[in-house]
């Protein structure tokens, strides 16, 4: 059943494995591919329809139903044949060459990329996620499986995961922490050939912590999870992995030590040797240190060389749009937890370790910043949208003093979502008919035009049906929610009849935090009421979202919505569904006509909820922030904002609230209700087609993972192998090159600059004092800042033969540039030069003419 039988115990002994066909059922239940490939849904529905409907967890269904029930359904020849076919199809899919194998059929340039993340949103059956970061991680693992990219995931198994939400009668959020029973999660303990559970020991100050290891099957991809709930640990230490984003700074530090150091150590124990380590946010940055340590042990090289070698294979993706959002730890806490590791393992001082996480290494009071460690330990850094790349360059500018902001080494790979996880069955049918079953497997380039062949009648019926399904779901979930909160039978019954599936339905769901401005629609409550209750063109709104248990301002925003909904008119048009989770998100993005998003620019790095409506025919109305800043054009949706940043100015909030009301009143609502003779809103459908055809492929995780693979993973793997060859000779060479530059850099200077200008070009010569430095170690440039939207000019100057009487250690460089820029715009500069070193990421030296 397992692809790795040496480490995976077959199935718990209590299961009825002697029943012929049970192993196939277990194989299907333990593969989270079922969360996006719904071919197996009917199997679990047949075993226990009610339990399947509530949990959507095949593993729970399989181990909850009786032995007799399993024997009964497997005794049905047709059912048994279906199970065997599905199991065989799963095996064939895993073995068939996918996009990566087809593209790299000979000597694959990448054998393994390890993807580290604090959270993974893969399925509601495995609740180890909070929100956006986990969403990105889960969707990228799924897309890697579809594409055949050799990726393994590494994360933590939380005993409680993120909190569950209920709303009390006063409108207050209540946080609940149900226990994650590992036996009911679709995971398997990693065991050795003798059946012993694979356990790791990690040193913490004054004691050791044992870590248990688990495996999750995600199609072709495996996710490995570590947890500290081992019986050999002290009770306090068993709870280190108790809760996602819970506890204080020390608990967070210990979790991140387990994720980074323990996670890389686990891969080594399993015999997995990734060329690439992808850090999904800075939480896992300690993997940088453990990876360097393991290279030290294998090669005998010192830490400095080991880091130079291994960082080439590390990629850091930052998701944070404000500097305050990075994890920081007090110096004393880092010293307490990592002194022995630094001195006895890495062979460096605590000061040198702290310098990796500080802006100013000599400032002993400066906290240790995990993002800075990730940057100083990686060969490339990226944000998660084009705008976020710009924002991140500003955030990290202090790390690269004297370098222009646009040269701060942070690129971007815009997020995308795993479309098969978020499309409805009806949407899947429409796309399959128009684009084929392989449309999200990375091989089709025609998605933009194919969806346009769907008739208006069929496309509109598809959307009407989607809203009907959302309304049915919302009624059921709200009535259950009210009943559990102790509402009156009358209120519970009334909830079963709320909403009209024929009305314009707005969706609004996200984490309730002040920067996301979830209450921008409430800026003028009376105006919102008039919009909702317009007798000719009524509107209904579905809201969901959680505020962090420690975020009282966010919780107050939820309470304001609950208070608004209690208005007799609002109660008929607005509902707040509690406990926003993956299942609820699926329903909302599949059924909402319009998805509203109102963050304060530029504080939403990317956002992905609005991407999920694309495949389902929903249309976005959003602030020009994150992904929407690069996706928006007038024909695909609506936007608010002016494309600039205004901080948290209440006056600007008021301006954008007015824009939001105006767009809804004057554009969205009229367009939805303006129908032709057949009752079809032609203009609405034109916008919907444009959104579906243009944006769905662009903001698919398939595009994102292909981009990561081609632009980051493969180059990083190549660079790592080059540096690691011959026992790290490439890394040694780089360290020596850097030492030479640092030794001489302060003495480099410019001499005379000679300029001649003609009608078409400037010719310039500049004398440079190199103080004996090898001229091949530097690049001399004739530089001009960006001007009027044009890129900066970085013209390399070539060294000329010096005259016979030239002074020692001086060199002359020359170049010509067009006269499209004034000669006064330019200045010479010197930067480090090395064919295989990322400058300024790996060496931030720069010398300008004074």
C-alpha positions, 0 to 999 in steps of 0.5 A: 500500500505504501511507496515507502514500506521500510518506514510506513507501518501498513495499517493499524492492527485493529482494522479488518485487513483480512476482509478482501478489498479493505486494503484498497479502501484504506489506500484510497482513504489515506490519499488526500488526492480524494480532496480534489479528485472526487471520483471516490466520493461515492465510495464513502457516501455508500459506506455512511452517507451522513458521516461523509456529509458532515466530515468529508473525511474518508479515513473517519468514515472507514474506521467508524463504520462496522466490520459488517458494513464494510463486508456488506458493501464490498460484497457487492460485485459492482461496488468492489469492482469500482473500488479496485478500479479506483485503486488501480487508477491511483497507482497508474496516475502515480506512475504515469509521466506528468508535466515535469517528467515529460519536460525533463525526460532525460537526466532530471535537473531536480530530484527533490525539493523540500517544502517547509511550512508552519501550516498546510491546508490540504483538507478539512480532514487534516485541520493543521492550518489557520488561513492564507499561508496554509492555503498556499502551502497546501495548494502548491503541494497538490499542484506539485503532485499534478505536475509530477514535480519531485517535492516533499512537504515538511510541517508540524502535527498540532494536537489542537490545530487552529481554533474553532469559532462559535458566536455567542448571543452577545455577538462575541467570538468564542474560541474552541480547541478540539483535540486532533486525534491522530487515529482519526486523521488521514496520516500514518506513523512512520515506522522502521522495518521492525515496526518501531516508530521513527522518533528523533531527538532534538536538544533544547536547553537542559533537556532533549525532546523526542519527536514522532514522525508521520506521513501524509499522502498527497497524490504523488507527493508526501508530507512529513509531520513532526509532533512532540506528543511523545510519551517519553517527554515531560508533560510540558514538552509534549505540548510544544506542538499543541497549538498552531500560532498559540502560546508565547514567544518561547513556545513559538521558538521551540516550534520553529526549532522543531520545524527547521532543525527537526524537519531537515534532520527527519529528511536525512533520517529517511535518506531524502537528500533534497537539492532545494529547500523552500522556506514558505515564510521565515518560520522554518529558517532554522533549516538553513543552519541544520542543512549547513551542519549536515554538509559540514559533517559530510565534508569537513568544511567549516560553517562559513563554507558550508553556508556558502554551499548550501544557501545556493539551494535554499529559496525563501518566500516571504508573505509578510507586507509589514516589517513588524509581521516577522517573528523576532526573538529576544537575544537571551532566548536565542542564546539559551536555546542555541548557544550549544548548537552554535558553539558545539555543532556549528563551530561559531560563536553566539555573536556570529549566529545572532548576526545572521538574524540582525540588521546591525550585528554589533547591536547586542540588544537587537532581537533575532529576526527569522526573516533575516536568517532566511535571507542570509541563508538563501540563494533567492528571495521572492514575494507572492505578488508583483506588488508584494515584491515591490513592498518587500524590496522596501522592507528589506532595503536596510539590509542592502545599504547604498543599493537602489531600492529596485535592486534589492534582491527580492523578486516575486512569484504570484500565488495561484490556487489549486483549481480542482480543489476549489471548483464545484462539480458543476464547474468541473463539468463545464471546464471538462467539456470545454477544455478536457480532463487534463486542463490543470496538469500543466500541458494545455495552453488553450484555456483562455479561449476554450471557455468562451465556447460555452453558450450564454444559456448554459453559462447562466444556468450554471451560475444560477444553480451555483447560487441555489446550492450556496443558499441551501448550504447556508440555510442548513449551516446557519440553522445548526449554528443558531440551534447550538447557540441556544436560539429559539426554535422560531429563529432556527426555523426562520433560518431554514427559509432565509435568502432567495437564490435568484438574488445577487449574492455577495460573498465576504470571508477572510480573517477579521483583522483591522488592516483587512477592513472587513467593516468597510461595507458598514461605514454607512449602515443606512446606505448599506441597508438601502442597497440590500433592500432595494425592492426592484434590485435586492442584494444578499450578503454572506459573511464569514471569518475568524479573528485571532483569539488575542486580536480584540480589535478584530473580534470587535469587528465581528461583533459589529456585523452581528449587531448590524444583522440584528436589524429587522431589515438586515436580518433578511439580507445578511448572514454571518456563518461562524467557524470559517473553515475549508469546507465553508470556504469551498461553498462560498467561493463556488456560490457567490456571484461577487467576491468582495475584498477590502484590505488596506493597500499594500498590507495584503501580500497576495490574497487567494480567496478571490482567486478561488471564485474565478473557476466557478464564474464568480467576479471580484470587486476588490481593493487594488492590492495583492494579486488583484493589483496585477489581475484587474482590468475593467472587463474582468471585474471591479476595483476600488482604490487609486493604486496608491498607499494611504496608510491607515488614514480614516479619511481615506477609508471613508473615500474608499467606502464611498467608492465601494457603495458607488460601484455596487449601486451604479455598476454591479447591481444594475449589470446583474439585473439588466436582462435580455428577453430570455432573462439573461444578463448579457453584460454580466456574462461577458464580464464573467467569461473574461474573468474565467478565461483570462484569469483562471489559468493565470492564477492557478497553482499550476502556473505558480508551481511551474514558475517556481520549478523553472525559475527557482528550483532547477536553477537552485539545484544546479547552483547547489550541485556546482558548489557542493562538488569536490567536497565544497570546492565551489563554496571554498572559492566563493568564501575566498573571493568574498574575503578578498573583496572585503579586505580591499573594498574600503580602499577602492576609489575613483579617479578622474572621469573624462566625458565626451558627448556627441549628438548621439552618444556619451563616451566616458572613461573613468580611472579606478584604484583597485589596490591590487584586487583582481580586476575580474572580481569587480564590475564597474558600471555607468549608472543612472537612476530610473526616470519617468517610468523608465528602468535604471541604466546599468551599463557595464564599463570595460577595462582598457589597456593602461598607458605605459606610465599608468600608476600602479594598481589603477585601471581605466574603464570606458563605455558609451551610452545613448544621449537619450539621458543627460550625462549629468544623470550618470555616475560610476559605481563598483559592484562585486562580480562572480559568475555564480554568486547572487549580488547583492543577496550574497554580498552587499558591497557597493562603491559609488563615486563620491 
